[in-house]
Amino acid sequence: MEFCIHCGGLLLPDKGKKKFVCGSCGKSSKVKGSVVVKEVIMDEGERLEVVDKDIDINPEVEEECPKCGSKKAKFWTLQTRASDESETRFFECKKCNHRWREY
């Protein structure tokens, strides 16, 4: 990979010419040495396996569920109001899967 000395953008090979052209600012640069561009295409026999897993990435906290009284819950945050206001915290009970929010 080569990068533009003017703006730091990625240099891409120019078609048919022995130079690189910056993808950001358009400046060109001469090729140093030889350039090989490869494209690898999967064979018909090669297949990608799609694995559907439900991975829980939300952390657990000690928060009392208002529905069942359990002390364990998962939580996450979202910006539901204006950017100058705090995020909304969402909780999900580990026992009964009840969801609630806290502002």
C-alpha positions as CSV (number, residue, x, y, z in Angstrom):
1,M,0.0,0.0,0.0
2,E,1.2,3.5,-0.8
3,F,-0.1,6.7,0.7
4,C,-0.2,10.3,-0.7
5,I,2.6,12.5,0.5
6,H,0.3,15.6,0.2
7,C,-2.9,14.5,2.1
8,G,-2.2,10.9,3.4
9,G,-4.9,9.3,1.3
10,L,-4.6,5.9,-0.3
11,L,-2.9,5.8,-3.7
12,L,-4.7,3.7,-6.3
13,P,-3.2,2.4,-9.5
14,D,-4.2,4.4,-12.6
15,K,-5.5,2.2,-15.5
16,G,-2.9,1.6,-18.2
17,K,-0.4,4.1,-16.8
18,K,2.5,3.5,-14.6
19,K,1.5,5.8,-11.8
20,F,-0.6,6.0,-8.7
21,V,-3.5,8.5,-8.2
22,C,-4.6,9.6,-4.8
23,G,-8.2,8.7,-4.1
24,S,-8.7,11.8,-1.9
25,C,-7.0,14.7,-3.5
26,G,-6.3,13.4,-7.1
27,K,-2.5,14.0,-7.1
28,S,-0.5,11.5,-9.0
29,S,2.8,9.7,-8.0
30,K,5.2,7.7,-10.1
31,V,5.4,3.9,-9.5
32,K,8.5,2.7,-7.6
33,G,9.2,-0.8,-8.9
34,S,6.4,-3.0,-10.2
35,V,2.8,-3.0,-9.2
36,V,0.6,-6.2,-9.0
37,V,-3.1,-5.9,-8.5
38,K,-4.8,-9.1,-7.6
39,E,-8.4,-10.1,-7.2
40,V,-9.1,-13.5,-5.5
41,I,-12.4,-15.1,-6.3
42,M,-13.7,-18.1,-4.3
43,D,-14.1,-21.3,-6.2
44,E,-17.6,-22.8,-6.6
45,G,-16.6,-25.5,-4.1
46,E,-15.6,-23.0,-1.4
47,R,-18.6,-21.9,0.7
48,L,-18.9,-19.6,3.6
49,E,-20.7,-21.0,6.6
50,V,-23.1,-18.6,8.2
51,V,-23.4,-19.3,12.0
52,D,-26.3,-17.7,13.7
53,K,-25.4,-17.2,17.4
54,D,-27.1,-15.1,19.9
55,I,-24.2,-13.6,21.8
56,D,-25.0,-11.5,24.8
57,I,-22.6,-8.6,25.0
58,N,-24.4,-6.5,27.5
59,P,-22.9,-6.3,31.0
60,E,-24.7,-7.6,34.1
61,V,-25.4,-5.3,37.1
62,E,-27.1,-5.5,40.4
63,E,-30.4,-3.8,39.7
64,E,-33.8,-4.8,41.1
65,C,-36.4,-5.8,38.6
66,P,-39.7,-3.9,39.2
67,K,-41.7,-6.9,38.0
68,C,-40.2,-10.0,39.8
69,G,-37.8,-8.5,42.3
70,S,-34.7,-10.3,41.0
71,K,-31.4,-8.5,41.7
72,K,-29.6,-9.3,38.4
73,A,-30.1,-7.4,35.1
74,K,-28.3,-6.6,31.9
75,F,-28.0,-3.0,30.8
76,W,-27.2,-0.8,27.8
77,T,-27.5,2.9,27.0
78,L,-28.9,4.9,24.1
79,Q,-29.1,8.6,23.3
80,T,-32.8,9.0,23.1
81,R,-33.1,12.8,23.7
82,A,-31.1,15.9,22.7
83,S,-27.3,15.5,22.7
84,D,-26.9,17.9,25.6
85,E,-28.9,15.6,27.9
86,S,-27.8,12.4,29.5
87,E,-28.3,8.9,27.9
88,T,-31.2,6.7,28.7
89,R,-30.2,3.4,30.5
90,F,-32.2,0.3,29.6
91,F,-32.3,-2.8,31.7
92,E,-33.4,-6.4,31.1
93,C,-34.1,-8.8,34.0
94,K,-32.0,-11.9,33.8
95,K,-34.8,-14.0,35.4
96,C,-38.1,-12.8,33.7
97,N,-36.7,-10.8,30.7
98,H,-38.7,-7.7,31.7
99,R,-37.4,-4.5,30.2
100,W,-37.5,-1.0,31.8
101,R,-35.6,2.2,31.4
102,E,-34.1,4.8,33.7
103,Y,-33.6,8.5,32.7
